[in-house]
Amino acid sequence: MLVVRKAVQSAVRKNINRSFSASRPHLKERNVSIYLTVLPLSSMGGSCVFVYEGALHLTESAARFDQSVCGKLSELLHIAGPGLKKGKNRIFYGIHQDFPCVAVVGLGKSDSGVCGAENWDAGKENIRHAVSVGCRSLQELEVSHVEVDGCGDPQSAAEGAVLGLFNYDQLKSKKKIKVTTQLHGSSDVDCWKKGVVYGEGQNLARFLMEAPANHITPTAFASTIEEKLAPHAERVTISKRSQAWIEEQQMGAFLSVAKGSEEPPVFLELHYNGSPDSKQPPLLLVGKGITFDSGGISLKPSVSMDAMRADMGGAATVCASIVTAAALNLPVNIIGLAPLCENMPSGKATKPGDVVRAKNGKTIQVDNTDAEGRLILADALCYAHAFHPKAIVNVATLTGAMDVALGSAATGVFTNSDWLWEQLHKASVVTGDRVWRMPLFQHYSKQVTDSQLADLNNIGKYSRSGGACTAAAFLREFVTAPHWAHLDIAGVMSNKDEIPYLRKGMSGRPTRTLVDELRFSRHV
């Protein structure tokens, strides 16, 4: 289909008239005839370049671009008025024969870097933000291919492009145009490709979390991960354990949640052998995989219950990080565990007050069936110890209390290991997907070990008080490993507008932080 955009024609006319008036102020504005060649949308190309705050200060790549068009870019920016603030953009048309549309985006301060107060690298975050703005603005104009200024950090630029363009529209009749991106003005293509892999990893988690629960059942989830890991089959072993296997393992806590649903549970086990000759024990990740959480008999309110399709965000981010590690050929051995099931009410479902037995023999009084994530994780954590891992990191959308405590600013981390905390924190500063350490006081442990009928209660003695902390204390009862961390990602599960380079929807956080934690931890 051939299309000519009147907006493009009008904008070109304005740009020419502005340039004409600026260079010849004594002459009146002329009527300019514009002749545009009609092109299919698929042939349109665009470019994203960037400018720092303050006086006109182009990035190195943008300055070279400006030279290639004989200074037209800087001239138009000067005519357009005040400089661009961070994340703000302007589109110029017809200034480069290879790029009918050029997006110029504000990059913030040129000296931005690691900020201790914010616990992230502001320079990297500014790049991700600006690149996403530029790519999305060109996508809205139906530009199908965009070359991106690497801003001196091609990996962050690629992450911004890939994350910013993601949109879950698979089930819609009308879809946004698919945009391909590539690095412009830099030879550091390897860093760009690395950023693409990181971004695609997080987008895989976003896809799994966003998809409807009738599309991503436990079985479908496991099959999707198997498909994504197929290109790396020589280094990956995948086991999709059935209900019969789960019963053999005596995972009574996991089964107590799964039995309320007609969908069969799956215990997904992934082994990535990136360093087959290594004598170091593997790093182990565990992800909560409730593919839909109704609350069970302790039924949730109907408002926003649809968002509980993403209650498998822990499993999604864990599995996506292993897919990413495999794509990056990380030289580390990783095991991933994901107990997958639904939490549904039925005549077979667990009732409040029931007592179940976990894999390690401990009994649990289930006073709230909507505190189910900790039950399936309890059995997975017990199983994890059989591999004698170097460290165990479990990830879960575990408690609404975590959202109350930290909101969407950071993932809450509960850990018994200063070393593991340091690896997670270091990774989060680089990725911009922040973590914050939370307490594991005995104060909270006493609240979950005070049960009328069993060894443990699945909710704290004071119910809502310190809910994220008592949930972590419950999990600790199933951990003997010296290096363990529990990441409660309930607050970062979705994005409204808090992370500017992510569209509204499920976030896929903290996939990139997990990948870098794996990368950093292998060296220690």
N, C-alpha and C positions, 0 to 999 in steps of 0.2 A: 504494500500500500504506500502510495507516494503522498507525502504531507509537506506543506509549507507552513511554518508557524508565523502568524502575523506578529506575534510578540517578538520574534527574532528580527523580523524586518523593521519593526518600529524601533527596537533597541539599537540596531545598527545605524538607523537614520539619526537617532538622538546622539549616539557617540560621534558620528561624523560631524554633525552640526556643532556639538560642543567643542570638538577639536578645532573646527574651522573658526568658530567665534573666538576661541582662546588665542589662536595664532594670528587672527586678523580682526582685532576688536573694532577697527574703524569701518568694517564692512558689515552690512546687514546679513542676518541669517538667510541662507539660500535654501530653496527647495531642492532637495537632492533626490535623484531617481535611483532607486535600488533595484538591481536585477539579481535574483537569487536562482541558482541552479537547484531544481527540485531533486532531492535525494531521498532514498528510502531511509527510514529511521535507523535501520541496522547498520548503515554506513556512517552515521554521525559519530564523530569523535570529540572528546572533551579533555581538558586538562585541569588539574587542581594545583595551584601554586599558593604560596603563603607569605604573609607579611607580619612582622612583629609590631607590637604596640609602640606608640610614640611617633616621632618623625619617620617619614617613609623609609622603611628598613626591610628590604626584601631578603628572603633566605638566599643562600648561594645559588641554588637551582633556579629560583624565581628570577634572580638577577641575570643569570645566563639566558633564561627565557626572554627577559626584557631586551637584552642585547640582540637576540635573534630577530626581534620585531622592531628593531631600531628605536627602542625607547617608548614605543606606543603604550605599553602596559603602565609604566610609571607615569606617563603623561595623563592617561585616563584616570588613574588613581588620584592624581593631584587635582584634576578637574572635578572629580566626584565629591570632593569635600573632605571632612575630617577623617583621620585614619580609622582603620577597622579595629574594633575591640575584639577580644578573644571570642571565638566562635561565631562572629558575624561575617557575612560574606557579600560579595557583589559578583554578578555575572557580566562578562563582557563578550561581545560577539564580533566575529569577523576580523580579529586582529592577527590571526595566524592561519595560514592556508591549511595546515594539517588539523587544526582544532577550531571548528566553528564556534564552540563555546568554551570559555575559560572561566573557571571559578577561582576567585581570589578570597582567601579566608584569613581572618585574624588569628594569629598564633599565640598571642599573649606576650609576656616579657621575654626578651632574648636570653636573659640570664637565669631562667627558671631551672631548678634542679631538685635534688632531694630536699624535702621539707620535713624536719623533725616534728613540727607541731601537727602536720597533717598525716605523717606516716606514709608518705608516698613520694614518688619522683614526679614533681609537678610538670617538668618539661615533657616527660613521656606522656602524661595525661593530656597535656595541652595538644600534643601532636595527634593523639587518638581522637580527641574531640574535634579538632579542626579538619582532619581528613574525613571523618564521618560526615561533617556538615557539607563539605565540598562535594563528596561523592553523591550524597542524597539529593543535593540541590540539582545536580546534573541528571540524576535519575528521574527527578520530577519533570525535567524537560525531555525525557525519553532518549537521552544520550546512552548509547549501548556500550561504549568503550571509553574508559577514562585512564589517562596516564597521570600518575601521582608523584608530586615532588616528595622525595624521601625525608626532607627536613633535617638531614644529618643523622637520622635514626630510622632507617628503612623498616626495621622490625615493628616498631611502634606504629609507623605509618600504615603498614600492611594490616596490622591488627585493627586500626581504626577503620580502614576501608572495608574489611571483611565483616567485622562486627556491626558497623554502621549500616551496611546494605542488607543485612539479614532481615527477612520478613516472612513470617509463617502464613503463606497464602495458598498452600497446596490444595485446600478444599474449596477455594473461591473460583467462580467462573472468570472474574476479571482479576488479572494478576499484574503486579508491577513489572515493568520491563527488567529483564535480567541484565546486569551490568558486569562486564569484565574489567579488571583493573590490572595495571602493570606499573612498574617503577619507571619514573622519568628523571633524567638528569643525573643519574648515579650509576656506578658500575657495581655497587654492592648488592647484586641480585640475590646472593645466598641469604643475606639477612632479611631481605624482603620475603623470600620463599619461606623462611622460618616463621615470620610473622603471620603469613597466610595459614600455615599449619596450626599455629596457636589459635588464630581466630576461628578456623574451621572446627577445631576441637570444641571450643566453647559453643559454637553454633550447633554442633551435634547435641550437646546437652540441652540447648534451648529448644531444639526440634522435639526431642523426647519429652521434655517437660510441657511443651505447648500443645502437643497432639492430644486429641480427645481420648478419654480413657477407654472407649470402645475400640479405638484403633491401636493403642499401646497397652495391651494386656500384659500380664507377666510373660506369657509365651511369646508374644510379638516383640516385647522389649528384648528378650534374650536373642531372638532371631535377628533383630536389627543390629545388635552389637556383633553377633557372629558374622554378619554380612560385612560390616565395616572393618573387621579384623581379617577378613579373607585374604587381602593382598599381602598380609604379613604372616601367612600360615606357617612358614618355616621357623618362626620364632615364637609363635603363640599357640597355646593349648587352651581349648574352650570346653568346659563341661557344663551341660544344662541338666542339673540334678532334678529328678522327679519327686513327687510326693512320697513315693515308696522309699526313696533314698533318705529323704528328710525324716521319715518315721524311723528308719534304721539307725539314724544318728541320734535319735531320741531328743529331737529339737521340739520339745513340747510347748515352749513359749511361742515359737514361730508358728507352729500348727494351730495354736489356740486363736491366733488372729486369722489365719487363712481359711479356717473351716466355715466361716460365715458366708463365704462366696462360692458361687458355682464355677468361677474361674480357678483352675488348678494352680497351686503355687509352683514356683521354680526357684531353685537355689543355683544362681549363676556363679561359676568359678572360672577365673581367667588367670593364666600363667604366661607372663611375657618374659622370655629369656633373652634379654639384650646383652648379657655378659655371661655366656655359658661356662666360661673357664674361671669365673670369679669364685672365690671361696667365702665371700661375704654372704651372710644370710639375706634373704629378700626383704624388700620393703613391702608392706602389706596395707592395702586400702580396703575398707568396708563401707558400703553405701546402703542406706535405708531405701528399700524399693517398694513402697506402698503405691501401686499404680492408680488406685483411687481410694480415698479415705472419707467414708461417710461418717465415721465416728463409731460405727458398729451400733450396739444397743444404746450406748451413750451418744445418741445421734446428734450431729452438729446442726446448728441453725441452717436454714436453706439459703440464706443470704451468702453469696460468694462461695457456696459449696463447690461450684464448678471448678474453682481454682485448685481444688484438692486432687485434680488430675496430675498436678505437679508435685505431689507428696513423695514421689520417687526421685526428687531432685538430688538426693545423696547418691543413689545408684547411678543416676544420669551423669553427674559430674565425675564420679569415680571411674566409670567405664569410659567416658569421653577422654579423661586424662590418660588412660592406658592406651586408647586408640591413638592419641596424640604422641605419647612416648614412643609407640611403635613406628609412627610415621616419621618421627625425628631420629629414629635409630638410636635412642638413648642407650648407652652401655650400662644398663642396670637391670637387675632382676626384680620383677614386680609381680605380686599376686593381688588379684582383685576379687572380692566376694560381694555378692548382691543378693540378699534374700528378697524375693519378689512375690507379692501377693496383693489382694484387695482386702480392705477392711469394711465388711458389709453386715447389716443386720439380717438375721434370718432365724428360723427355728433351730438351726444348728450353731448359731453364733455363741461366743462366750458371753456370759452374763456378769454384770457387776457383782463382786463378791466371790466369784469362782477362784479356785486355786489351781495353778498349773505348775509343771515342773520343767525347769530349764535343762539344757544339755549337761551342765556341771552338777546337776542334782539339787540345786537350790530351788525351793518352792516360792511361788510369787502369788500374792493375793491381788487379783485384778479388780480394783475398786472403780476404775474408769476405763472402759474399753476404747475410749478415744486417746488414751496414752499407750497406743499400740506400737509405735515405732521402736520404743526402748525394748519391747518384748522380742521383736524379730532380731534386733541388733544384739541382744543378750546371747542368743544361741550362735549367731555369726561370730561374735567376739570369742566365745568359748572355742569354736572350731578353728579360728585364726591361730590360736596358740600352738596348734599341732605342727605348724610350719616353722616354729622357732624364729620368727622374723626379727629383723634389726629394729623395726619400729612398726607400730600399728596406728593408722589414722582412720578413724571412722567419721563419716560425713552424713548429716541427716537434717531434714527439715523437722526438727524434733519438737520445738515448743513455741507457742505464741508468745510466751514470756520473753523469749530471746528478741523477738521483734519489738516488744515493749521496751526492753533494756537498751538496745543499740540501734533500733530501726534498721534502715538499709545501708547505713554508713560502713558497717564492717561485719564480718563473720565472727561470732563468739567462739573462742578456743579455750577448752578446759584440758589441761594436760598435767601429767605427773613428771614431765621431763623438761628441764630448762634447755637442754640441747635441742630437742624437737621443736620447742617454741621458737628458738632462734632461727631454725631453718624455715619455719612457716612465716615468721615475721620478715625475714630477709627476702623471701620470695614475694611476699605481698607488696613490699615497697617497690619492687621492680615492676610488678604487673599492675599496680594501682588498685588491685582488688584486695582491700585491706582486711586484716585480722586484728582482734583485740583479746587480750588474755583475761579470762574470767576465773573466779575462785573455785577451788575444790576442797573447801574446809570440811572437817569432820562434823561441823555444825549441820551440814546438809546430809551427810551420810546417816546420822542418827535419825533423821526424819523418814528415811526410806527403809531402815531396818526395824522400825517400830511398827510391827504388823500384828494384828490380833490373831490371825489364822495361819500365817506362813512365815518363812524366813525374811521375806521382803514384801513391800507394798509398791505397786507400780505408780503411785502418786505420793507426794510428800505428806507428812503428818499435818501440815498446815495448808494443804491444797495449793492455793494460788500463790502463796508467799514464796518468792525465790524459785519459781517453777523451773526455769532453765537450769539452775544450780542443782536442784534436787534430781532432775532428770539425768544430769551428768554424774551425780553421786550414785544413782542407781546403776548406770553403766559400769562405773568403776568396780562394782561388786563382781563383775565378770572378767576383770582384767588383772593379770599377774605380771604382765610384761613391764619392764622398767621404762620403756619409751612408748607412751601411748598418748594420743590426742583425740579428743572428741570435738568436731566442728559442728556447731549448731547453725545451720544456714537458713532458718525460717525467716529471718528478717531480710535476707538478700535474695529470696526466692524469685521475686518478681521486680520489675522496673516500671515505674510510672514516668518520671522524667529526671530521676536523681542522677543516673549515669547518662550523660548527654550523648555518648556514642552508642547507646543501646536504644532501640525503639521500645515503645510500650509493650510489655508482655513478660514472659518468663525469661529470666536473666542468664541462666547457665553458669552463674557464679557458684563457687570460685574455681572453675576448671583450670584457668591459666596459672593460678597460684599453686594448685596441686601439682601441675606439671613442673613448675620451677622448684617446688619443694622436693620432688623426686630427683631433679637434676642436682640440687645442692646437697641433698642428704647422702648421695652416693660417694661424695668425696671425703666424708668424715668417718 
